[in-house]
Amino acid sequence: MDTSPATSKTSASAALLRGCRTASTDPRDRARASTDRSGYVSSSIPDGVVFAGSIDEVADTLRRATELGVPVVPRGAGSGLAGGAAARAGDVVLDVSRMNRILHIDPVEQIAVVEPGVLNAEVNEAVAAHGLFYAPDPASTAICSIGGNIATNAGGMWCAKYGVTRESILALRVVLPDGRLLDTGRGTIKGVTGYDLNALMIGSEGTLGVVVQATLRLRPKPIRTATLVAYFPEVAAAAQAASAIIAARVQPSVLELMDGKTLEAVDAAQGTDHATRGSAFLLAQTDGYGAELEQEAVIEAIRPFASSIELAGDAEQAEALMAARRAAIPAIERLGRVSICDVGVPRNRLAEAFAGLEEISRRTGVRIFTVAHASDGNLHPIIAVDPEASITDGAAKVALAEMFHLARGLGGTLTGEHGVGLLKRDWLEEELGETSLALQHAIRDVFNPNGILNPGKAI
């Protein structure tokens, strides 16, 4: 990896970094900021990193970057899975992870105001004392930040019932590339004044502005939960069972599926024995006053497909099952370099999607492990290659392309919640179409006319 700054941008980025008291040009900081959790390996490292601790520092950095023409890559916890925070020589990384305060919690209005560097799990820990929770719940909740969740419109396990990040963000404070502050949304649950710039910012992957504050919608903690796990002789049966739950008009709060390869990886990492009980695992949780009644409906829907069904007897057992699902990606990461894909398909075509992924693995020779938010058809096929192998060339890239084409052929999408970043841009126009893509470029140019914010990402 090249550790020297790009010569054409050296003087401009050096001038920007000299003017920032929290900037670092330490090669270790630069190397750490060159990529995220996607497995993408940058060919070089950024010229420096600005560790912003306040809105003023973000605004000053962006204002000066615009004046100097320096590309800026916004960065939070670095847990993104699409290369959206990757940076290279000539770039300066704007790291907001030190902006990590919970500014205000209002338990009556059920809102929290936070800075972007606050971790997802920290929000839930803070609001639990008020009998509340923040619904977007990625499997990486312990390490991902609110700013990154907003950048990609992250989902998670509770999205089955409570929706993704967009449904839980009431208002944002954003710094535009020229340093101006923009407030979007409002502090009330409802409001339709003007265009919905709040929704536009969510999922924009740092290409329109840098989020420096967010007003989160909280929800009452469910009075009861009921959790079960079902095991299946093959993953197709588990996918059919998940579709049967949806068809039965049951609304679980969690509905997660793992294939046999993933179960084996989790068992090896955690010392559990899930793979001995079946070749697929379906985790279902219902909540509210009727949790047990809804659980009975879930059992009735999946009974024709399952080899066995086990009910969690208490909160500790339920958390152990949730922990098994959260452990999936870290367990697979132990096996080599991974690329965590993120396709979505109609929920009644889950079984076809799993069958297609198995065929892609056979045809390309690439190992593919799959977990899914089965309630909304969002699959995460995870490619694992040797630690020194590439995920952006050769058989791995062929497999990625075939996954996207599989999803599109089933009426789906190339990304449900991880974003486009760098890894999926090759297939973007195929999904969006020429007209939509041109309009989106035009919108980006209104907010980011000089193209300094996260260039080459998303669209």
C-alpha positions as CSV (number, residue, x, y, z in Angstrom):
1,M,0.0,0.0,0.0
2,D,1.3,3.4,-1.0
3,T,1.6,5.6,2.2
4,S,2.7,8.8,0.4
5,P,0.1,11.6,-0.3
6,A,-1.0,12.2,-3.9
7,T,1.3,14.8,-5.3
8,S,-1.3,16.8,-7.1
9,K,-3.2,17.3,-3.9
10,T,-0.4,17.4,-1.4
11,S,-0.1,21.2,-1.0
12,A,-3.9,21.7,-0.6
13,S,-4.4,18.9,1.8
14,A,-1.3,19.9,3.8
15,A,-2.7,23.4,4.1
16,L,-6.0,22.1,5.3
17,L,-4.4,19.8,7.9
18,R,-2.0,22.5,9.2
19,G,-5.1,24.6,10.0
20,C,-6.8,21.9,12.1
21,R,-5.6,21.5,15.6
22,T,-7.0,18.0,15.8
23,A,-5.5,16.7,12.6
24,S,-3.1,13.8,12.4
25,T,-0.7,12.7,9.6
26,D,0.5,9.7,11.6
27,P,0.7,6.8,9.1
28,R,-1.1,4.6,11.6
29,D,-4.1,6.9,11.8
30,R,-4.1,7.3,8.0
31,A,-3.9,3.6,7.4
32,R,-6.7,2.9,9.9
33,A,-8.9,5.5,8.1
34,S,-8.2,4.1,4.6
35,T,-11.0,1.4,4.8
36,D,-13.9,0.1,6.8
37,R,-15.3,-3.3,7.6
38,S,-16.1,-4.1,4.0
39,G,-13.0,-6.0,3.2
40,Y,-12.1,-3.4,0.6
41,V,-8.4,-2.6,0.5
42,S,-7.4,0.8,-0.7
43,S,-4.3,1.1,-3.0
44,S,-3.1,4.1,-0.9
45,I,-3.9,5.9,2.4
46,P,-5.4,9.4,2.9
47,D,-3.2,12.4,3.4
48,G,-4.5,12.9,7.0
49,V,-7.3,12.6,9.4
50,V,-9.2,15.4,11.2
51,F,-10.6,14.2,14.5
52,A,-13.5,16.7,14.9
53,G,-14.9,17.2,18.4
54,S,-17.5,19.8,17.8
55,I,-19.9,21.2,15.1
56,D,-17.6,24.3,14.7
57,E,-14.6,22.0,13.9
58,V,-16.6,20.1,11.3
59,A,-17.9,23.3,9.8
60,D,-14.4,24.9,9.7
61,T,-12.9,21.8,8.1
62,L,-15.5,21.6,5.4
63,R,-15.4,25.4,4.7
64,R,-11.6,25.3,4.2
65,A,-11.7,22.0,2.2
66,T,-14.2,23.7,-0.2
67,E,-11.9,26.7,-0.5
68,L,-8.9,24.5,-1.1
69,G,-10.6,21.9,-3.3
70,V,-9.7,19.0,-1.0
71,P,-11.8,15.8,-1.1
72,V,-13.2,14.9,2.3
73,V,-14.3,11.5,3.4
74,P,-16.7,11.5,6.4
75,R,-16.1,8.7,8.9
76,G,-17.7,7.4,12.1
77,A,-17.0,4.1,13.7
78,G,-15.6,2.6,10.5
79,S,-18.0,-0.4,10.7
80,G,-19.5,0.1,7.2
81,L,-19.8,-2.8,4.9
82,A,-19.7,-1.3,1.4
83,G,-16.5,0.7,1.3
84,G,-18.3,4.0,1.9
85,A,-15.7,5.3,4.3
86,A,-12.7,4.1,2.3
87,A,-10.1,6.8,1.5
88,R,-7.0,7.2,-0.5
89,A,-4.1,9.5,-1.2
90,G,-5.3,13.0,-1.9
91,D,-8.3,12.6,0.5
92,V,-8.6,14.0,4.0
93,V,-10.8,11.9,6.4
94,L,-13.2,13.8,8.7
95,D,-13.6,11.5,11.7
96,V,-16.6,12.4,13.9
97,S,-16.2,9.5,16.3
98,R,-15.1,11.9,19.1
99,M,-18.5,13.6,18.9
100,N,-20.0,11.0,21.1
101,R,-22.3,12.7,23.6
102,I,-25.9,12.0,24.4
103,L,-27.2,15.5,24.6
104,H,-30.7,15.1,25.8
105,I,-33.3,12.4,26.6
106,D,-37.0,13.3,26.9
107,P,-38.8,10.3,28.3
108,V,-42.2,12.0,27.9
109,E,-41.8,12.9,24.3
110,Q,-39.8,9.7,23.8
111,I,-36.9,11.3,22.0
112,A,-33.1,11.5,22.4
113,V,-30.8,14.1,20.9
114,V,-27.3,12.7,20.2
115,E,-24.1,13.4,18.4
116,P,-23.1,11.2,15.5
117,G,-20.3,9.3,17.2
118,V,-22.5,7.8,19.8
119,L,-22.6,4.0,19.5
120,N,-26.0,2.4,18.8
121,A,-25.7,0.2,21.9
122,E,-24.9,3.2,24.1
123,V,-28.2,4.9,23.1
124,N,-30.2,1.8,24.2
125,E,-28.2,1.5,27.4
126,A,-29.0,5.1,28.3
127,V,-32.7,5.1,27.5
128,A,-33.4,1.7,29.0
129,A,-33.7,3.3,32.5
130,H,-36.7,5.2,31.2
131,G,-38.4,2.1,29.9
132,L,-37.6,3.0,26.3
133,F,-35.5,1.6,23.4
134,Y,-34.1,2.8,20.1
135,A,-35.4,0.4,17.4
136,P,-32.8,0.3,14.6
137,D,-30.6,-2.6,15.9
138,P,-27.8,-3.8,13.5
139,A,-26.0,-6.9,14.5
140,S,-23.0,-4.7,15.0
141,T,-24.9,-2.6,17.6
142,A,-21.9,-2.7,20.0
143,I,-19.5,-1.1,17.5
144,C,-21.5,0.9,15.0
145,S,-22.3,4.6,15.4
146,I,-25.5,6.6,14.9
147,G,-23.9,8.7,12.3
148,G,-23.0,5.7,10.2
149,N,-26.4,4.2,10.7
150,I,-27.9,7.4,9.3
151,A,-25.5,7.5,6.4
152,T,-26.6,4.0,5.2
153,N,-30.2,3.9,6.6
154,A,-29.1,0.8,8.6
155,G,-31.7,-1.8,9.6
156,G,-31.1,-4.6,12.0
157,M,-33.0,-7.4,13.8
158,W,-35.8,-5.3,15.2
159,C,-36.6,-3.8,11.7
160,A,-39.0,-6.7,11.3
161,K,-41.6,-4.7,13.3
162,Y,-40.2,-1.2,13.9
163,G,-38.6,-0.3,10.7
164,V,-35.1,0.9,9.7
165,T,-33.2,4.0,10.7
166,R,-35.4,6.4,8.5
167,E,-38.4,5.5,10.6
168,S,-36.6,6.5,13.8
169,I,-35.0,9.8,12.9
170,L,-37.1,12.9,13.5
171,A,-34.5,15.6,12.9
172,L,-30.9,16.2,11.8
173,R,-28.4,19.0,12.0
174,V,-26.1,18.7,9.0
175,V,-23.0,20.7,8.0
176,L,-23.0,21.3,4.2
177,P,-19.7,21.3,2.2
178,D,-19.4,25.1,2.4
179,G,-19.7,25.1,6.2
180,R,-23.4,26.2,6.4
181,L,-25.6,24.5,9.0
182,L,-28.8,22.8,7.8
183,D,-31.6,21.7,10.1
184,T,-33.9,19.0,8.6
185,G,-37.0,17.4,10.0
186,R,-38.6,18.5,13.3
187,G,-39.1,17.5,16.9
188,T,-42.6,16.3,16.4
189,I,-43.8,12.9,15.2
190,K,-45.7,14.3,12.3
191,G,-44.9,17.2,10.0
192,V,-45.0,17.8,6.2
193,T,-43.7,21.4,5.8
194,G,-41.6,21.6,2.6
195,Y,-39.7,18.8,0.9
196,D,-38.5,15.9,3.2
197,L,-34.8,16.8,3.3
198,N,-34.5,14.7,6.5
199,A,-35.3,11.5,4.5
200,L,-33.0,12.6,1.7
201,M,-30.1,12.9,4.1
202,I,-30.7,9.4,5.6
203,G,-29.0,6.9,3.3
204,S,-27.0,9.5,1.4
205,E,-23.7,8.0,2.5
206,G,-22.0,11.2,3.3
207,T,-22.3,12.7,-0.2
208,L,-24.6,15.6,0.7
209,G,-23.5,16.8,4.1
210,V,-22.0,15.6,7.4
211,V,-24.5,14.8,10.2
212,V,-23.5,16.4,13.5
213,Q,-26.6,15.9,15.5
214,A,-29.7,13.7,15.4
215,T,-33.0,13.6,17.2
216,L,-34.0,10.0,17.6
217,R,-37.5,8.6,18.0
218,L,-37.6,6.2,20.9
219,R,-40.3,3.6,21.7
220,P,-41.7,2.0,24.8
221,K,-39.9,-1.2,25.8
222,P,-42.3,-4.1,25.1
223,I,-44.1,-5.3,28.2
224,R,-43.5,-9.0,27.2
225,T,-41.4,-10.9,24.7
226,A,-41.5,-14.5,23.5
227,T,-38.6,-16.0,21.7
228,L,-38.2,-19.3,19.8
229,V,-35.7,-21.0,17.5
230,A,-36.5,-23.5,14.9
231,Y,-34.1,-25.9,13.1
232,F,-34.7,-27.2,9.6
233,P,-33.2,-30.1,7.5
234,E,-32.3,-27.6,4.7
235,V,-32.2,-23.8,4.3
236,A,-35.0,-23.9,1.7
237,A,-37.4,-25.2,4.3
238,A,-36.4,-22.4,6.7
239,A,-37.0,-19.8,4.0
240,Q,-40.4,-21.3,3.2
241,A,-41.2,-21.2,6.9
242,A,-40.3,-17.5,7.1
243,S,-42.5,-16.8,4.1
244,A,-45.3,-18.8,5.8
245,I,-45.1,-16.5,8.9
246,I,-45.5,-13.4,6.7
247,A,-48.4,-15.1,4.9
248,A,-50.1,-15.8,8.2
249,R,-50.2,-12.1,8.9
250,V,-48.1,-12.4,12.0
251,Q,-45.8,-9.5,12.8
252,P,-42.7,-10.7,14.7
253,S,-40.4,-8.2,16.2
254,V,-37.4,-10.4,15.1
255,L,-37.2,-12.9,12.3
256,E,-33.7,-14.0,11.5
257,L,-32.4,-16.9,9.4
258,M,-28.9,-18.5,9.2
259,D,-27.8,-21.2,6.9
260,G,-25.9,-24.3,7.8
261,K,-22.4,-23.0,6.9
262,T,-23.0,-20.0,9.1
263,L,-24.2,-22.2,12.0
264,E,-21.0,-24.2,11.7
265,A,-18.9,-21.0,11.8
266,V,-20.8,-19.7,14.9
267,D,-20.4,-23.1,16.7
268,A,-16.7,-23.1,16.0
269,A,-16.3,-19.6,17.3
270,Q,-18.7,-19.8,20.3
271,G,-18.5,-23.4,21.4
272,T,-22.3,-23.9,20.7
273,D,-23.9,-26.9,18.9
274,H,-26.6,-25.4,16.7
275,A,-25.3,-27.2,13.5
276,T,-25.9,-30.5,15.2
277,R,-29.6,-29.8,15.3
278,G,-30.2,-28.8,11.7
279,S,-28.9,-27.2,8.5
280,A,-30.7,-23.9,9.1
281,F,-31.8,-21.8,12.0
282,L,-34.8,-19.5,12.2
283,L,-35.0,-17.1,15.2
284,A,-38.4,-15.5,15.9
285,Q,-39.4,-13.1,18.6
286,T,-42.8,-11.6,19.3
287,D,-43.5,-8.8,21.7
288,G,-46.3,-6.8,23.4
289,Y,-49.2,-7.9,25.5
290,G,-50.0,-10.7,23.0
291,A,-46.5,-12.0,22.6
292,E,-47.3,-15.6,23.6
293,L,-50.5,-15.6,21.4
294,E,-48.5,-14.4,18.4
295,Q,-45.8,-17.0,19.2
296,E,-48.4,-19.7,18.9
297,A,-49.3,-18.4,15.5
298,V,-45.7,-18.4,14.5
299,I,-45.3,-22.0,15.6
300,E,-48.4,-23.0,13.7
301,A,-47.0,-21.5,10.5
302,I,-43.6,-23.1,10.7
303,R,-44.5,-26.5,12.1
304,P,-44.9,-28.2,8.7
305,F,-41.3,-27.2,7.7
306,A,-39.3,-27.5,10.9
307,S,-37.4,-30.4,12.3
308,S,-37.6,-29.0,15.8
309,I,-38.8,-25.9,17.6
310,E,-37.4,-24.7,21.0
311,L,-38.9,-22.0,23.1
312,A,-36.7,-19.8,25.2
313,G,-37.7,-20.3,28.9
314,D,-36.4,-17.0,30.2
315,A,-34.7,-13.8,29.2
316,E,-31.2,-15.3,29.5
317,Q,-32.0,-18.0,27.0
318,A,-33.6,-15.5,24.7
319,E,-30.5,-13.3,24.8
320,A,-28.3,-16.3,24.1
321,L,-30.2,-17.0,20.9
322,M,-30.0,-13.3,19.9
323,A,-26.3,-13.4,20.6
324,A,-25.9,-16.4,18.3
325,R,-27.3,-14.4,15.4
326,R,-25.1,-11.3,16.4
327,A,-22.0,-13.6,16.4
328,A,-22.5,-14.7,12.8
329,I,-20.4,-12.1,11.0
330,P,-17.5,-12.1,13.5
331,A,-17.5,-15.9,13.3
332,I,-17.1,-15.8,9.5
333,E,-14.5,-13.0,9.7
334,R,-12.3,-15.5,11.5
335,L,-12.1,-17.6,8.4
336,G,-10.5,-15.1,6.1
337,R,-11.2,-11.8,4.3
338,V,-14.9,-11.3,3.9
339,S,-17.3,-9.3,1.8
340,I,-20.7,-8.9,3.4
341,C,-23.3,-8.5,0.6
342,D,-26.7,-7.0,1.2
343,V,-29.3,-7.9,-1.4
344,G,-33.1,-7.7,-0.9
345,V,-35.8,-9.8,-2.6
346,P,-39.6,-10.1,-2.2
347,R,-40.3,-12.0,0.9
348,N,-42.1,-14.8,-0.9
349,R,-39.0,-15.5,-3.0
350,L,-36.6,-16.1,-0.1
351,A,-36.3,-19.8,-0.9
352,E,-35.4,-19.1,-4.5
353,A,-32.8,-16.6,-3.3
354,F,-31.1,-19.1,-1.1
355,A,-31.1,-21.7,-3.8
356,G,-29.6,-19.2,-6.2
357,L,-26.9,-18.3,-3.8
358,E,-26.0,-22.0,-3.3
359,E,-25.7,-22.4,-7.1
360,I,-23.5,-19.3,-7.4
361,S,-21.2,-20.8,-4.7
362,R,-21.0,-24.1,-6.6
363,R,-20.4,-22.4,-10.0
364,T,-17.7,-19.9,-8.9
365,G,-16.0,-22.0,-6.2
366,V,-16.4,-19.1,-3.7
367,R,-17.5,-19.8,-0.2
368,I,-20.8,-18.1,0.6
369,F,-22.3,-18.0,4.1
370,T,-25.8,-16.5,4.3
371,V,-27.8,-14.8,7.1
372,A,-31.0,-12.9,6.5
373,H,-33.5,-10.5,8.0
374,A,-36.2,-12.8,6.8
375,S,-39.1,-10.5,7.8
376,D,-38.2,-8.1,5.0
377,G,-36.4,-10.2,2.5
378,N,-33.0,-8.7,3.2
379,L,-30.3,-11.3,2.7
380,H,-26.6,-11.0,3.7
381,P,-24.6,-13.4,1.6
382,I,-21.1,-13.3,3.0
383,I,-18.1,-14.2,0.7
384,A,-15.1,-15.5,2.6
385,V,-11.7,-15.7,0.7
386,D,-8.2,-16.3,1.9
387,P,-6.7,-13.5,4.0
388,E,-4.4,-12.4,1.1
389,A,-7.0,-12.7,-1.6
390,S,-9.0,-9.9,-3.2
391,I,-12.8,-9.4,-2.9
392,T,-12.8,-6.8,-5.7
393,D,-11.3,-9.0,-8.4
394,G,-11.4,-12.5,-9.8
395,A,-13.9,-15.1,-8.6
396,A,-15.1,-13.0,-5.7
397,K,-16.2,-10.2,-7.9
398,V,-17.9,-12.6,-10.3
399,A,-19.8,-14.0,-7.3
400,L,-20.8,-10.5,-6.2
401,A,-22.1,-9.6,-9.6
402,E,-24.1,-12.8,-9.9
403,M,-25.6,-12.2,-6.4
404,F,-26.8,-8.8,-7.6
405,H,-28.2,-10.2,-10.8
406,L,-29.9,-12.9,-8.9
407,A,-31.6,-10.4,-6.6
408,R,-32.7,-8.2,-9.5
409,G,-34.0,-11.2,-11.4
410,L,-36.2,-12.0,-8.4
411,G,-37.6,-8.5,-8.4
412,G,-35.2,-7.3,-5.7
413,T,-32.4,-4.8,-5.0
414,L,-28.6,-4.8,-4.8
415,T,-28.6,-3.2,-1.3
416,G,-31.1,-3.2,1.5
417,E,-29.2,-1.4,4.2
418,H,-25.4,-1.4,3.8
419,G,-25.4,1.2,1.0
420,V,-23.6,1.3,-2.3
421,G,-20.3,2.7,-1.2
422,L,-17.5,1.7,-3.6
423,L,-18.3,-2.0,-3.9
424,K,-21.6,-1.8,-5.7
425,R,-21.4,1.1,-8.1
426,D,-20.7,-1.1,-11.1
427,W,-24.3,-2.3,-10.9
428,L,-26.0,0.9,-9.9
429,E,-27.4,2.1,-13.3
430,E,-28.7,-1.3,-14.0
431,E,-31.1,-1.0,-11.1
432,L,-31.8,2.7,-11.1
433,G,-32.0,3.5,-14.8
434,E,-30.5,6.4,-16.6
435,T,-33.1,8.9,-15.8
436,S,-33.2,8.3,-12.1
437,L,-29.4,8.3,-11.8
438,A,-29.1,11.6,-13.7
439,L,-31.6,13.2,-11.3
440,Q,-29.8,11.9,-8.3
441,H,-26.5,13.3,-9.7
442,A,-28.3,16.6,-10.0
443,I,-29.5,16.5,-6.4
444,R,-26.0,15.7,-5.2
445,D,-24.6,18.7,-7.1
446,V,-27.1,21.1,-5.4
447,F,-25.7,20.1,-2.0
448,N,-22.2,19.2,-3.0
449,P,-21.5,21.4,-6.1
450,N,-17.7,21.1,-5.9
451,G,-17.9,17.3,-5.4
452,I,-15.6,17.4,-2.4
453,L,-17.7,15.2,-0.1
454,N,-17.1,11.5,-0.4
455,P,-16.3,11.5,-4.1
456,G,-16.8,8.3,-6.0
457,K,-19.2,6.8,-3.4
458,A,-22.9,5.9,-3.5
459,I,-24.0,7.4,-6.9
